[in-house]
Amino acid sequence: MTPGTALVGGRGMLGGMTATPDDAYSPGSHLLPHVHALPRYVPGARPEEGRRVVKLSSNEMPHPALPGVAEAAAAATTAAGRYPDMAAVDLVGALAERHGVEPDAILVGGGSTAVLETILRATCTAGDEVVAAWRSFEAYPIAVRITGAELVTVPVDDQGRHRLEAMIERITDRTRVMLLCSPNNPTGPALSRTELVAALDRIPRRVLVLLDEAYIDFVTADDPTDGSSLLADHPNLVVLRTFSKAYSLAGLRVGYALGHPELMGGMRAAATPFGVSAPAQAAAVAALAQQDEVRRRVAEVVAERDRLVSGLRERGIDVPDAQGNFVWLPLGERTADFATAAAAAGLLVRPFAPEGVRITAAEPADTDAVLALAEEFLA
């Protein structure tokens, strides 16, 4: 018998506590109650082995790695037995130069979602509130609720846009963070710089504003946002960026945040040590040096996005303004049927039943296939 354990009525006692009978034990009982209630992140569907399909469900770029990126990542694996540079000095330095900020204004992590989670852990706890538009990025409810905070959602309008005035009205004494996604995933529209600045001027500085600009490189609308240029005037603003989209590094997981150095210092302390691998750091640095090629590839995707929007509208689908590398089809109750029809046609799309379908813009042949599917489906 373990020292300190006594048998009382045939049951073990540890420190005066009655042990749970084995037949009543559940491994899930170790989890906090709010963890049981977390929504599950649903990734874009993956192709079945042995079946040729086109994957348009995850907002990935259709291009291979940028020039020199694979070589840089491979070279970094020669030191795979060593920890990566925890401060990611080369990457942070390249980002600082790119955005015109000091290195201590940058936090890097394993994708922008991991950076978001770090920021929320450092700023929110049980009883706090986070205001966000909905529908928006599927990871937001998980990242917020795991902290114990409550997610307060404000529905987007009928064109998939943030209703900033309504979001500001939902701020209370418990509000710690406001989440903005521009362009909004999955509905597509982007905030303008003018409306963003007007909102920032009204939001109390005690509320941290997280601006997720994962798809900013694809924006072609007039008066686009650039969160990094607003940091000096708005110290409660933090901007999220990623290498997963325009830089074609979704598989290596690199993201970062830009914000006031005092904020970023605390968030670095809360971040997972060595959170960005050496190959990912090397690849990101190499990708940053390929701006001309990045712009060329983005322009190709934008052309297909715009062709999708025009073609779908011609076929009677009310597609909202698309400013990311995807389009949103607000199909309502027909969402699941469209996704099933797409899969049968060899196209994997991302359904958000019963609201709509998100389709990634990719190659010209993929655009043709989606438009043909839409015409047949609507007929």
N, C-alpha and C positions, 0 to 999 in steps of 0.2 A: 504494500500500500504506500502511496506517495506520502512523505512526511507532511503532517499538518492536516491529513484527511481522516475524518472519522465517519463511521457508518452509523447512520441514524435511520431506523426503520427500513433498512435495506438499501438506502440511497446515499450516495457520496455527498459529503459536506466539505466545501473549500472556503475557508475564511468566513464561515457562517452562512454561505449562500448554497442553496440546494441546487445540485446539478440538474440540468435538463435531461430527462430520459432520452436515450438514443432514438426511440421510435417517434419522438416529438421534435427532433432536431431537424432544421432546414438550413443548408448553407447560405441561402438568401437572407437569413435573419441577421447576418453580419452587416448587411447594407443599411444605410440610413433610410428612413421611410421615404424621403423625397426622391431618392435614387430609383426606387421601384417605379415611380410615376414618370420617369424621364421618357420623352419620346425617343424613338430609335432613328438614328440617321440612316437614310436609305440611299446608297450610292447608285449612280447610273448603271443600268443593266449592262452586263458584259456578254460578249459573244459566246455561244456554246461551242465547245470544242468540236471541230470537224464540220462546222457550218459557217459558210461565208456570209457575213452580215456587215453592215455599215454602222459603226457606233457613233451616234449623235446624241448621246445621253449624258455626257459628263463635261461639256464645255471645254474639251481639250483642243489644242491646235492640231490641224491635220498635217503639219510639217515635221520633218525629222529635227534632231537637235541642231542648234545654231552652229556655224563654223567654229571649230576649236573647242567646243563645249565638252563633247564626249572625251576628247583627248585630255583635257584638263582634269576631268573627273577621274579618268582612268589613272593618270599620273599620281593623283592624290591617294589612290588605293594602295600604293606601294608602302605607305606608312599606316596601313590599316590596324596594326597592333598598337598604335599610339592614339591617345585621345586627340580630338581636333582642337584647334585654337578656340578656347572657351569664349574669348572676347571677339572672335571673328574679325580681327583687326583689318585684314585686307578687304574683306567684304564691306565692313562698316565704313572704311575709308573711301571706297569706291562709291558707296551710296551717299555719303556726305558730300562728295564732290558733285555727284549727279543732281542732288536736290538743293545744294547751296546751304547746308546746315552744318553745325558742329557734330562730330562723331558721338558726343554724349547725348545728342537728341534722337538717337536711333536705338531701337530694340529689335534684334533679329530672333527668329525662331523657326521651328519645323513647319513652315506653312503659315499663312495669315490666320488660319483658324486656331492654331496653337498659340500664336501671339495674342489673339483675342481672348483665349481662355486665361492666359497669364494676366492680362490687364483686368479682367473681371474678378479673378481670384484676389488681386491686389486692391480692389476697390469696393467689392460688394460682399455682403454677408446676409444671413437670415434677417428678414424684416425689411430689407431694402427693395427698391423697385428699379427696373430698367424699362424704359419706354422704347418701343420699336414699331416700325410699320409692319403690316402683315397682309398678304403673304410676302415674305422676304426669304433670306438665306436660311435653309433648313437647319443649320447648325446653331443658329442663335438661341432658340429655346433650350437646347441642351446645355450650351455654354453658360447661360444665365442661371438656369435652375439648379445646376450642380453646385453653385455657390450657396444655395439656399434662398437666393433672392427671387422676387416675383417678376415675371415678364408681363408688362402691360402693353398690349398690342392695339394699334390703331389701324383699321382697315385702309388699304390703299384705295384710291378712287377708281372709277370704272375704266380708266385708262392705265391702271397699274402704277400710278404715281403716288409718292409720299404726300400725305396731307399734313404739311408742316404746322399749320396753324392749329389743327386738331391735336397734333402730337405735343405741342407746347402747352396746350390747355390741360393735358393729362399730367403735367408735372405737379408733384406734391412735395411735402416736406420729406417724404421717404425716397424720393427719386434721387438716385446716385449717378445714373448713366442714361444717355439717349443714344440709341444706335441708328445710324443712317447708312443706307446702302445705295451707292450711286456709281454706275448704273445699278438699278435694283434687280437682283437675281431672285426669282426667275422672270419677272414681268417685263423688264427691259428699259423703261425710261430712266433718264438721268436727271439729277438736280442741276440747275444752273448756278453759276457763281453768284449772281445777284440774289436769288432766293435763299441760297445757303448763307450768305453774309447777313441778310436781313434776319434770318432765324438765329444765327449765332449772336447777333446783337440783342436778341430778346431772351435767350436762354440764360438763366442765372449761372454765374461762374462756378457756383458750388456743384453744378451738374456737369459731369464729364461728357463731352460729345465725341463719340467714336464714329468716324467717317470711313466706311469701308469702300475703298476705291480699287477693288480687285480688277475691274474691267475698264478702268479709266483710259487705257491706251486705245480703245475702240470707239471712243466718243467722237462723233462728228457734228454734233449739234452746236449751234451758236452759244457763246457765253459758257463754255465748259468750266467745271470746277477744277481746281488744282489745290487740294488741301494743304500741301506743303507751303504754298505761298501765303497762307492765312495764319500760320502758326504764331508769328510775331505779335499779331494783334489779338489773338485769341488763345491764351495760355491753357484754357480748359479743353482745347481741341486736340485729339489724337487721330492721326491718319493711318489707315491700314493699307498695305500694298502687298502684292504677291509676285513671285516668279513663275507661278503655275500656268498663267494664261498667255500673255503676249510673248513671254520669254521661253515658252515650251519646256518648262521644267517641272511639270506636275508630278512626275515620278520621283523627284529628288527632294521635294518638300522644303522650300525656302520661302519665308515671308518676313515682313518687317513692319515696324510702326515708327512713325515720326511724331515727336511731341516735345514739350518743354523738358529741358534736361533734368530738372528736379523730379518731374513725373517719371521720366524714363529711367532715372537712377533707381528709384524704388521698385519699378517693374522689373528691371534686370535682376534685382535681388530676389524677386519672387519667381523668376523664370527657371525652367529646368536646366541644370548645368549641362554644358556640352550639347545643347539642343539642336545644333545644326552640324551635320557630319562634315568631315573634311572634303569628301568628293562633292557634296552639295555646295559648300562654300566656294571651292575652286570653279565649279560649273557656273555659279551665279556671277562671279567676277568676270569670267570669260564671256558670259551672255551680255553683261552690261557694256562690254566693249564693242558690241555688234549692233549699235543703234540704227544704222542705215538699213541693215538686213531686217531688224525687228520691224521697222516702219514699213518696209516693202511687204513683208508677210502679213502684217496687220491690214494693210490696204487690200490685199487679196481677199482676206476673210470678210472685211467690211463690204466689199463689192458683192460677195455671195449673200451676206446678210441682207443687204438692201434688195437684192434680186428676189430673195425669199419673201421679204415683206411685201414687195410690189405684187409678186405672183399670187401670194395667199390672199391679199386684199382683192385682187381681180377675181378671185374665186369665191368671194363673199365672206371671208373670215376677217373679223375686225381685229387685226393685229395691232397692238399698241406700238408706240414709238420704240424702236429697238436701237439701243446704244451700246450693248455689249456684243459678244460674239455668238449670240443666240437670238431666237425669236420666241415669242409667247403666243400660243393659240388658246384663247379663252373659250374652251369648248364646253364647259360646264358638265352636265350629265353625260355628254358624249365622249368625255376624256378617255375612259377606260377602253371604249370601243375603238377609238382612233389608235391608241397605243397597241392594241391587239392586231389591228389591221396593218399597222406599220411593221410589227414584228413578223407577220406573215409575209410581208413584202421584202423582208431582209433589212429593215431599218429599225435600229434601237433608238427610241426617243425617251424622254423623261416625263412620265405622267404625274400630275399632282391632283389626283381625283379627290373631289368632283369639281375641281376648278379649271384646270387647263393642262396643256402640254408644252414643255420647253424643248426646242430643237436647236442643236448646235449648228452654226454655219460652218461649212467645211469646203469640200471640193465642188467644182461646177457640176460634176456628174451627180453628186449627192443632192444638190439643189434641184436638179431636174427630177430626181427620183421622188423627193418630198413633194414637189408640185404635182407630179403625176398621181401620187398617192392621194393628195388632198382633193384633186378633181374627181377621182374615182370614189373616194369616201363620201364626198358631198353629194355626188350624183345618186 
